[in-house]
Amino acid sequence: MAAAEGEDYVDPVTLRAQARSQRKSLGRLSILIRQSVRLVWASGRGLFVGLLALQIAAALALAGQVLAVQAVLAAILDLDGSGATAALWTSVLVLAGLTAVTSIIGAVQGHMQRLLGELVARSMWDQVLDVSTGVGLSSFESPDFFNRLQRVQSNALSRPYQVTQGLIAMGGALAASIGVGAALVSISPLLLPLLVVGGLPVLLTSRRESRLEFDFSVAQTPVLRMRQYLTLVQTGRDEAKEIRAFNLADWLHGRFDTAYGTYLGALAHHLRRRATLSAIGNLGSAVVLVLTLGALVWLILDGQVTVAGAGAAIVAIRMLASQVQTLFAGVQRIFESGLFLEDLQGFLRLAEPAKEDAHGPEAPTGFGAVTADDVHFTYPGSELPAVRGATVELRAGEVVAIVGENGSGKTTLAKILAGLYTPDEGAVRWDGTDIRAWSLASVRSRIAVIFQDFVRYALSAEDNIAIGDVSRPPDPARLRASTRAAGATGAIESLPDGYATPLSRLFAGGRDLSGGQWQRVAIARGYYRDAPFVILDEPSAALDPRAEYDLFASLRHTLEGRTALFISHRFSTVRSADRIYVMAEGRVVEHGTHDELMAADGQYAELFSLQAAAYLNAEQA
Ligand SMILES: Nc1ncnc2c1ncn2[C@@H]1O[C@H](COP(=O)(O)OP(=O)(O)OP(=O)(O)O)[C@@H](O)[C@H]1O
């Protein structure tokens, strides 16, 4: 597993600096448009082409409307002429028909855009989920990663839809502008340049607005994450009991209000700045529009255009102004989304090291011995190493235990042995070969790990166990054997729908299990995976002493020759292990069999006696 953090991690400050240095040139716009078209094309090319075709049809209808207005006005001014009434009605009908066609096209486009937007969103989600499930586990220790994930979820994912809309609006507005512009030129060529200049103020201010929007989003991500977290805490099922027991409701609510208040204050400030900028842009456009209309009046007075032509020109000017605005709004959307898209692209690149995990030769299907050879590991962002020079060995078929006090590094060492963290120094080897020589995905497929904080999936009991090996279709016989070996048969068979019962009250007919029953389900999940190496991280913490004893006593039989690493706090449980490693402060301080360690009279003997005495005292009390 290559650590995902590295040059691809960009902190918010760097991101803002990058945003400031972004060039907003035509060259950049064309790059963004190319990227966006590729994205939309890959998600739904049929719809995209259909939408563009409709845009062209709408543009033609719009240009036709200008000419029809001119014809209607000319017919009105010529009403006393012979056949003028028929000409008037014909042009009115054409105008009405074209107007209806434009509206119908608009409505159909709306529906198609919505669908295309969803297709784009789905393809983006697919990629984002690939990253979040594919990046190295250590990414989840990094606040940078979470900030980025949050930004991508809350912002970047909606941007491709905006880009889609922006592109289509731009295409349509461009086609319409050309159509209406051509109609306008046929009335008087002098009017066109003035109108194009009219759009410039909006373009200039919109560039600045997009930068403001991006800066705002980057700056607000940590506050938004905190707010979201506080919402989750106050609405979560697991947290509900503690919130009541500790009377935390008002306190948490206060925190939430403060976080929201901070965000709202910043949002109001941000929106004022955006509103001011867009007002400046629109006022500039309005001034240019007045100049254009003035020019038109002058052309009429000068006799260069007819009154009918001038009437049609006014309609065209209004249409063109709105098309130019749509065009620039499209450009703005693409610029605005550009920074987010780059952020998103950077995020998607985080999956590349994960893809490398699948490369390389397949790991062997078994081993003679697994060793962690003088491994060191420090969590990203931590100063102190969690594991500092630990060496352990597990020979095939052995049951090996790691014991030690809280925080001594047991779980971290287990995750290193499971190939989930790459040691900073030292190596995990199978028969002398560093596991990094093989595809890490294939190494992990040979290992079954039951974590201390295993996941309670809100799925059926069957799924909760069969999830241990999704590489093949569920095997009912294996499922039942694993359940039996983990001692979970009774709990599952007494559920209303047995194995089909959802293990969560979130779903109709669902049931929850007790902590110990859940733990047995998790153990069954580990047994179900046909792996030569099984890691059980405190699998007995929620079990009663008899169940714990049974679990360990039956372990060898259940494992049928597989190798097991067993982490526990209860020394009495592990006394029959082939070898016991005692960890303290990230190091292995002692190892041997129970008898050897007791004879050595070191830390193990001390902790064992302490626990035994506590147990005896408790029994006597
Ligand atoms: N995700 C993490 N990020 C940073 N530090 C961590 C993380 N997980 C554990 N640590 C630190 O690493 C050290 C070893 O933790 P580890 O979970 O491996 O200990 P452990 O022996 O399994 O403890 P326990 O018996 O409480 O489960 C501790 O000091 C802990 O604070």
The ligand as a Tripos MOL2 file, in Angstrom:
@<TRIPOS>MOLECULE
LIG
   31    33     1     0     0
SMALL
NO_CHARGES

@<TRIPOS>ATOM
      1 N1         -5.1350    6.4520   13.9950 N.pl3     1 LIG1
      2 C1         -4.1620    6.8800   14.8200 C.ar      1 LIG1
      3 N2         -3.5500    8.0680   14.6180 N.ar      1 LIG1
      4 C2         -2.5700    8.4900   15.4300 C.ar      1 LIG1
      5 N3         -2.1210    7.7760   16.4840 N.ar      1 LIG1
      6 C3         -2.6910    6.5850   16.7270 C.ar      1 LIG1
      7 C4         -3.7470    6.0760   15.9020 C.ar      1 LIG1
      8 N4         -4.1120    4.8670   16.3890 N.ar      1 LIG1
      9 C5         -3.3310    4.6410   17.4420 C.ar      1 LIG1
     10 N5         -2.4820    5.6550   17.6430 N.ar      1 LIG1
     11 C6         -1.4630    5.7590   18.6920 C.3       1 LIG1
     12 O1         -0.5520    4.7170   18.4830 O.3       1 LIG1
     13 C7         -0.2100    4.1070   19.7180 C.3       1 LIG1
     14 C8         -0.4790    2.6130   19.6470 C.3       1 LIG1
     15 O2         -1.8680    2.4110   19.4570 O.3       1 LIG1
     16 P1         -2.4870    0.9840   19.2160 P.3       1 LIG1
     17 O3         -3.9280    1.1570   18.8840 O.co2     1 LIG1
     18 O4         -1.6500    0.2330   18.2690 O.co2     1 LIG1
     19 O5         -2.3330    0.3480   20.6730 O.3       1 LIG1
     20 P2         -2.9790   -0.9490   21.3060 P.3       1 LIG1
     21 O6         -1.8880   -1.6240   22.0500 O.co2     1 LIG1
     22 O7         -3.7030   -1.7310   20.2660 O.co2     1 LIG1
     23 O8         -4.0090   -0.2990   22.3210 O.3       1 LIG1
     24 P3         -5.3830   -0.8580   22.9310 P.3       1 LIG1
     25 O9         -5.0140   -1.9850   23.8400 O.co2     1 LIG1
     26 O10        -5.9030    0.3000   23.6760 O.co2     1 LIG1
     27 O11        -6.2310   -1.2770   21.7800 O.co2     1 LIG1
     28 C9         -0.9970    4.8290   20.7770 C.3       1 LIG1
     29 O12        -0.1430    5.7510   21.4060 O.3       1 LIG1
     30 C10        -2.0800    5.5530   20.0410 C.3       1 LIG1
     31 O13        -2.3540    6.7810   20.6450 O.3       1 LIG1
@<TRIPOS>BOND
     1     1     2 1
     2     2     3 ar
     3     2     7 ar
     4     3     4 ar
     5     4     5 ar
     6     5     6 ar
     7     6     7 ar
     8     6    10 ar
     9     7     8 ar
    10     8     9 ar
    11     9    10 ar
    12    10    11 1
    13    11    12 1
    14    11    30 1
    15    12    13 1
    16    13    14 1
    17    13    28 1
    18    14    15 1
    19    15    16 1
    20    16    17 2
    21    16    18 1
    22    16    19 1
    23    19    20 1
    24    20    21 2
    25    20    22 1
    26    20    23 1
    27    23    24 1
    28    24    25 2
    29    24    26 1
    30    24    27 1
    31    28    29 1
    32    28    30 1
    33    30    31 1
@<TRIPOS>SUBSTRUCTURE
     1 LIG1         1 GROUP 0 **** ****
